[in-house]
Amino acid sequence: MASVTEAILKEKVEQAIRLLDREGIDLWMTFVRESATVHDPVLDLICGMNLTWPSALLLSRTGERTAIIGTLEVEALKTRGIYDNIVGYDTSVKEPLLDVLNRIRPNKIAINYSENNLMADGLTHGLYLLLEQHLSGTPYRDRLVSSDAVVSSLRGNKSPAEIECLQKAIRNTEEIFEAFGRSIEPGLTEKQTAAFFRAEMEKRDLEPAWDLDHCPSVTAGADSPFGHVGPQDYAVLKGQTIGVDFGVRENGYCSDLQRLWYLLADGETEAPEEVRRAFDAVRGSIETAQRLVKPGVVGHVVDAAAREYLKARGFDEYPHALGHQIGRSVHDGAALIGPRWEKYGDLTSRPLEPGNVFTLELEVRIPQGLVSLEEDVLITESGCEYLSTPQTEIWTIG
Amino acid sequence: MASVTEAILKEKVEQAIRLLDREGIDLWMTFVRESATVHDPVLDLICGMNLTWPSALLLSRTGERTAIIGTLEVEALKTRGIYDNIVGYDTSVKEPLLDVLNRIRPNKIAINYSENNLMADGLTHGLYLLLEQHLSGTPYRDRLVSSDAVVSSLRGNKSPAEIECLQKAIRNTEEIFEAFGRSIEPGLTEKQTAAFFRAEMEKRDLEPAWDLDHCPSVTAGADSPFGHVGPQDYAVLKGQTIGVDFGVRENGYCSDLQRLWYLLADGETEAPEEVRRAFDAVRGSIETAQRLVKPGVVGHVVDAAAREYLKARGFDEYPHALGHQIGRSVHDGAALIGPRWEKYGDLTSRPLEPGNVFTLELEVRIPQGLVSLEEDVLITESGCEYLSTPQTEIWTIG
């Protein structure tokens, strides 16, 4: 495990340095403190540990890798083997930081904030003000730009090793879904369902991909609310659906899938037409999207096509984006496949890139319950392929 | 467990509203997004769950409790029972936010950033810029101030229920230390030590108080480096010390202690004078500090006295602060007991308050290895008392 992570860290730092050149950035400075508490997600890609005192990770276009950190953390960072030059300090980060800047003399310095791309927005506002103070009276204060473009590609464009990690997490998730399918019976509650998934994670030594209190998120029967809500006492009965939104984190990489079951009512041999029609609309929306996803396309075009497909079949549109990226975080990368709503900033207008891994997910509500699906896809050079094994028909119980 | 947490959340929100009045703040706005990734630690005190889309938690001086959050999270927040008024949105937080501001018309709005107090600095710089955009053209943009003072007291001044949680975590930590003491033998490595502590945590269903890769942090024998470094293959031999820095998180509250053992060399019946002298210097520095700690004192005065005591006995001073607060986070609150180094900002000049819980910790190095101790103390109305059972003599093995 540690070796997978260390190999990926080194790969990512090399990728970052190439991106600096592409983006015309002389120096990328990630400025953090007490990151175990307020965590800049980019540390998972270029550091592999938390940093306590105000710390600067500096990657230059010319390939220099310098870290200025508290002395008590120097040994730990050394063992990672990522930074050639580790400067420890006891009292203030300011002087060693200015020393490095005065040596490199960067004209364009990317730092870790972004209005739209939250994965590139780990610098807190108070710490930003402190950085401004440290740089006041130097020419560097006015050379700060956002590292959004670098982080967006660095997180979004997965290497083969990263894709392998994602595939493994997805396969494990599918195995847990299969085991769960064999255990469903009428009267099963959301809380019991969640307990099943938690036991499976424990058995397989896997972490949840998001907060355990709603991972899995279970929607059982006709009355359960949908959303980021923890499992309740709602039970699934015959003639109703049960949907589960679930993912795991394995070797630091996250899966995110939704699967759906229908419990046959007495006398039924297949799901009733109303349920099948809803399933087909959801499934067809995902297929519509999957056919459109390729490098260079922007997310809102894909989302609009899926949304149109769904609405044309008489269903209400879903109140969220169709797809987000996954990776080290369950909401990874920057570009989104979603509508042009203000809350998404410019993320749904950013071109998709090869190596991006996206979810495609939506749901509709019918009297029998929620009908929802979510697949994971990888963008290739010419299109996109499923990393999950898509659920193509409704799974029935009984 | 859930009920402890929910009771404390309600208690904390009420405390926050009283603090707004004390500080002359009309509205406290905590503005966050995707907090599972970049976590504002204040959510643990006033929300109890993560929020995905740009969200505003609004507590007013008059006692109003409003949350503006993504619709998919409304049900989950409702179940917490903290906010009277939960506004869900799909497309943009801006309009519902301006609606509330225009109704309350606050003159002074505290938001979640601070230069010095990192526990009050959860607002990222990019999100701050977005908030400025939302407020542009309104009078509110120029009414924003830091919520530092509110958060500092809210986190630092523990309620009786919180102190009980801390006591429980400390007791469990001490039990694990006792069990470990019975298992020490010559040749024991740092990695084996860490495995022992991890197994004990698992057995007792406890989480580590900080990153598992250096919780515990073990310093075995004469050659191991000290600091936030993970356990290595160094072994403790006869005639050497082994020190362990360890804490657990229980019901969301963290302990943090250091304990020390000496392995008798053949023929020894007690630790040699050099080791005892170092232990007494460390122990005496902590006692010196403990006697000075009381409400109204500032941390650098306490730190200086402990540092002076140590130096007067011929030892090098420790390269860190003497004490930090503990609570929901292992580095909690704002005020620090430490020197006036730039990296600590104004935190070592802030008066200590009743209800603060501090560590007191330091170490010296001698040829036999590291000699270190750490205790946890609670500030009372008139002084301070130990929450831990202080280690008053060096524990010998063999």
Interface residues (C-beta under 8 A of the other chain):
Chain A: R33 E34 A36 T37 V38 H39 D40 P41 M49 N50 T52 W53 P54 G70 T71 L72 E73 V74 E75 A76 T79 Y89 D90 T91 S92 V93 K94 Y113 S114 E115 N116 N117 L118 M119 A120 D121 G122 L123 T124 H125 G126 L127 Y128 L129 L130 Q133 S146 W210 D211 D213 H214 P225 F226 G227 H228 V229 G230 P319 H320 S329 V330 H331 W341 E342 K343 G345
Chain B: R33 E34 A36 T37 V38 H39 D40 P41 M49 N50 T52 W53 P54 G70 T71 L72 E73 V74 E75 A76 T79 Y89 D90 T91 S92 V93 K94 Y113 S114 E115 N116 N117 L118 M119 A120 D121 G122 L123 T124 H125 G126 L127 Y128 L129 L130 Q133 S146 W210 D211 D213 H214 P225 F226 G227 H228 V229 G230 P319 H320 S329 V330 H331 W341 E342 K343 G345
